[in-house]
């Protein structure tokens, strides 16, 4: 695995959703580092990327309420354990579960294993509420996938919050997990 700065010079063979992610980041003036790797389906699969980037890749969970009428993207440190009741209490939702793949594709144009804040660029109707664990925004850098799980990005957290989110017309809510 190797560290690269910015988008790949040759995008042939890459998924359109990945290329569109690089296009958006470049248009927003966001500098990023990239690593290409084998498919990483879980946060544990990202350990080599963590070491290469010198950061902890963020855990991204796509959640919904029982009625499947409210959807949430939760960003939290990769090593932190997710306790559903802690989040439910903070956001006033009686019960949350993992949203299914069809909703993931419908709202974020992402498949399991590639869930990422970058998918919010596809949520034009703002159907997904972004929740960020306070510990994530304390870090200088942020790690995520570019809408595919065969590459990872390292971006400045400040750029994610101050350039990317306004660029995709989303806000966030801080939570403490």
N, C-alpha and C positions, 0 to 999 in steps of 0.2 A: 504494500500500500504506500502511496506517495502523496505528498501534499502539493496542491496546485493553487495558484492564485487566480480567481475568477473562473469564467466559463471555459469549457473545453474548446480547443481550437477546431476540432472536428466533431460535429454533432451527429454525424451519420450513425444510425443504429440506436440512437437515444429516443426515449419516449417524448412525444410532443409536450406532455405536461411538465417534463423536466426542462426542456428548452424554453418554454413560456416562463418558467420560474426565473431562469437566468435573464431573460429579456426584461422582466419586470424589475428585478434587482438592479440591473444595469441602468434602466430608465430612471429609477429612483436615486441613482448615485450611491448605492450601497456597495461597499467593498466587502468581499467575502473570500474565504479560502475554501477549497473543495478537496475531498478525497473520494476516489472511486473504489469500490470494494464489492465483495460477494454480497448477495442479498442478506440484509440484516432485518430479521422479522421481530426481534425483541430487543429490549434495552441491553440485555446481556451480550447480544451479538455485536454491540457497538463498542465493546471494550477497547479494541485495537484503534478505533477511530478516536476515542477519548484520549488515549495515550498519544497518538499522533498530533492531535489538536492541542493537547495540554489543558483540556476542559472536560466537563462531564456533559455528555449529550443529554438533552432534555427528554423526559418521558412525556409523550403526548397521548392523552386518552380522549376518545370520542364517546361522549355519554349522552343519555337522553332520560327524560322522565318516563314514568310508567305508561302514560298515554301516547308517547312518541310524538308530542306536540312541541316540546322544548328540547333543544340540542345544545350541547356544551362541548367546547374543546378545552381540556384542562392541560396546562403545562406545569410540570413539576420536576424537581431534581430526579435524575435517574435512579439514584440509590434510595430515595425516600419511599416508604411504604404507603400505598394508597388505602385509606380507610374511608369507605363510602359515607358512613354516618357523620364523620367530621365535616365533609363537604356539604352534605344534604342540609345540615343544621345552618351552615353559613349562608347558603344561597336560598334557603326557605323552600326547598323542594323535599317532599316527604320520602321520595324514593328515586334513586338513580340506578341505571344499569348501563352496560356497554351498548352503544347503538349498533345496529346491524350494518352489514356491508352495503346494502342498497341505499341506505340513507347517507352513508359515508361518501359514496359515489355521487349521489344526487346533489349534496350540498358542497362537498369539498373536491370532488373529482379525484379521489384518492382511494386506494385499496388497503386492506389490513396489512400492517407491517410498514407502511409508508406514511402513516398519519403525521401531519406536520402543520405548524402554523402557516406555512406557505400555502396550504390549501385554502386559506381564507380569501385568497385572490379570486377564487371561483364562487364564493358565496355572495353573489351580487345583491341578493335580497336581505342580507344580514339575518339569516335564519339561525346562525350558530353564534352563541355567546362565548366569548373568550374569557377563561378564568386562568389566572397565573398565580402560582404559589409565590409568596413574597420572597422566598429564598432564590428564585430564578432571577429576579430583577436586581438582586444584590451583586450578581456576577458581572464582570466586565464583558465576557463573551458568552454567546449563546450558540448551541449546536442543534441542528435539525436536518431533516431530509429535504431535498428539493422536489417533493411530491413523488419520488420514487425511492425505493429502499436499497438501491445499488450505488448511491452517492450520499455524501453528507456534507453539510456546510458549517463553517464557523463564521459568525457575524458578530459585530459589536451589539451588545444588548441595547444600547442607546439607539442604534440605527433601527433595530426592530421596533422599538417603542415609538420613536419620534419620526421615522421615515416610512417604514413598511406599513405599520397599522394605519396611519392616516392615508397612505397611498391606496390601501384597499378598503378604506372607509369603515374601519372597525375600531372599537374601543376595547378596553379590557377591565376586568374586575379583579382586584387582588384578594387572594384567599390565604389562609394560614393552615397548612396541613401538618 
